[in-house]
């Protein structure tokens, strides 16, 4: 199981000494012919869509990133066409590569 926080470095505040995760950097997700498209309806949630398409609720961020949605809500706008990227392994590998460099 992939945990997107595994590759994120832990940093310390020099004043308080408290620790925190560095900001994650998300890869560009190119369009592929295998991507799925859905029109959202009332009550749709990104985590439930991730479960339905990827069998893992934790991959909601892939759908959000592919559709330039902000991270402040799991509820996409009603009536929006969402692209569900098909190349999950490639996206995860790109994420790991970008975030392990720092």
C-alpha contacts under 8 A as a table, 3 or more apart, distances in Angstrom:
res1	aa1	res2	aa2	distance
3	X	6	X	5.69
4	X	7	X	6.59
4	X	8	X	7.50
4	X	95	X	7.97
4	X	96	X	7.78
5	X	8	X	5.15
5	X	21	X	7.95
7	X	96	X	6.24
7	X	99	X	5.80
7	X	100	X	5.38
8	X	21	X	6.35
8	X	22	X	6.15
8	X	23	X	7.54
8	X	24	X	6.49
8	X	99	X	5.97
8	X	100	X	6.89
9	X	21	X	5.94
9	X	22	X	5.69
9	X	102	X	7.48
10	X	19	X	6.51
10	X	20	X	5.53
10	X	21	X	4.55
10	X	22	X	6.02
11	X	19	X	5.55
11	X	20	X	5.44
11	X	21	X	6.05
11	X	22	X	6.26
12	X	17	X	5.58
12	X	18	X	5.56
12	X	19	X	4.34
12	X	20	X	6.33
13	X	16	X	5.63
13	X	17	X	4.88
13	X	18	X	5.45
13	X	19	X	6.35
13	X	20	X	7.95
14	X	17	X	5.46
24	X	99	X	6.66
25	X	95	X	7.31
25	X	98	X	6.76
25	X	99	X	6.29
26	X	65	X	7.26
26	X	95	X	5.99
26	X	98	X	7.70
27	X	91	X	7.13
27	X	94	X	6.15
27	X	95	X	5.72
27	X	98	X	7.27
28	X	65	X	7.88
28	X	66	X	7.47
29	X	65	X	7.58
29	X	66	X	5.68
29	X	85	X	7.63
29	X	91	X	6.77
31	X	35	X	6.93
31	X	85	X	7.24
32	X	35	X	5.58
32	X	85	X	7.44
32	X	86	X	7.46
32	X	87	X	7.84
34	X	85	X	7.56
34	X	86	X	5.70
34	X	87	X	7.88
35	X	83	X	6.57
35	X	84	X	5.62
35	X	85	X	4.69
35	X	86	X	4.79
35	X	87	X	7.77
36	X	83	X	5.85
36	X	84	X	4.96
36	X	85	X	6.57
36	X	86	X	7.05
37	X	81	X	6.53
37	X	82	X	5.54
37	X	83	X	4.64
37	X	84	X	5.90
38	X	81	X	5.53
38	X	82	X	5.34
38	X	83	X	6.75
38	X	84	X	7.70
39	X	78	X	7.88
39	X	79	X	5.63
39	X	80	X	5.44
39	X	81	X	4.38
39	X	82	X	6.22
40	X	44	X	6.21
40	X	76	X	7.13
40	X	77	X	7.06
40	X	78	X	5.17
40	X	79	X	4.96
40	X	80	X	5.41
40	X	81	X	6.43
40	X	82	X	7.17
41	X	44	X	5.80
41	X	78	X	4.99
41	X	79	X	5.90
42	X	78	X	5.71
43	X	75	X	7.23
44	X	48	X	7.42
44	X	49	X	7.49
44	X	75	X	6.17
44	X	76	X	6.93
44	X	78	X	7.96
45	X	48	X	5.37
45	X	49	X	6.24
45	X	74	X	5.31
45	X	75	X	4.72
45	X	76	X	6.58
46	X	49	X	5.01
46	X	50	X	6.09
46	X	60	X	5.10
46	X	61	X	7.85
46	X	63	X	6.89
46	X	64	X	7.23
46	X	74	X	5.14
46	X	75	X	6.31
46	X	76	X	6.96
47	X	50	X	5.00
47	X	51	X	6.26
47	X	57	X	4.66
47	X	58	X	6.71
47	X	59	X	7.09
47	X	60	X	4.71
47	X	74	X	6.68
48	X	51	X	4.96
48	X	52	X	6.21
48	X	57	X	6.17
48	X	60	X	7.86
49	X	52	X	5.00
49	X	53	X	6.10
49	X	57	X	7.68
49	X	60	X	7.26
50	X	53	X	5.23
50	X	54	X	5.30
50	X	55	X	6.61
50	X	56	X	5.89
50	X	57	X	5.12
50	X	58	X	7.21
50	X	59	X	5.56
50	X	60	X	5.11
50	X	63	X	7.36
51	X	54	X	5.40
51	X	55	X	4.24
51	X	56	X	4.49
51	X	57	X	4.62
51	X	58	X	7.97
51	X	59	X	7.81
52	X	55	X	5.72
52	X	56	X	7.78
53	X	84	X	7.82
54	X	57	X	7.77
54	X	59	X	7.26
56	X	59	X	6.03
57	X	60	X	6.04
58	X	61	X	7.32
59	X	62	X	5.56
59	X	63	X	7.36
60	X	63	X	5.45
60	X	64	X	6.35
60	X	74	X	7.90
61	X	64	X	4.86
61	X	65	X	5.84
61	X	71	X	7.83
62	X	65	X	5.14
62	X	66	X	6.01
62	X	85	X	7.57
62	X	91	X	7.87
63	X	66	X	5.21
63	X	67	X	6.29
63	X	82	X	7.67
63	X	83	X	6.99
63	X	84	X	5.75
63	X	85	X	6.99
64	X	67	X	5.35
64	X	68	X	6.03
64	X	69	X	4.87
64	X	70	X	7.03
64	X	71	X	7.26
65	X	68	X	5.03
65	X	69	X	6.16
65	X	70	X	7.97
66	X	69	X	7.87
66	X	83	X	6.75
66	X	84	X	7.47
66	X	85	X	7.12
67	X	82	X	6.35
67	X	83	X	6.45
69	X	76	X	7.67
70	X	73	X	7.21
71	X	74	X	7.46
73	X	76	X	7.33
76	X	80	X	7.42
77	X	80	X	5.81
85	X	88	X	6.88
87	X	90	X	5.51
87	X	91	X	6.33
88	X	91	X	5.16
88	X	92	X	6.20
89	X	92	X	5.22
89	X	93	X	6.13
90	X	93	X	5.13
90	X	94	X	6.15
91	X	94	X	5.12
91	X	95	X	6.17
92	X	95	X	5.01
92	X	96	X	6.17
93	X	96	X	5.11
93	X	97	X	6.15
94	X	97	X	5.11
94	X	98	X	6.14
95	X	98	X	5.31
95	X	99	X	6.12
96	X	99	X	5.34
96	X	100	X	5.88
97	X	100	X	5.38
97	X	101	X	6.54
98	X	101	X	5.84
98	X	102	X	7.82
99	X	102	X	6.12
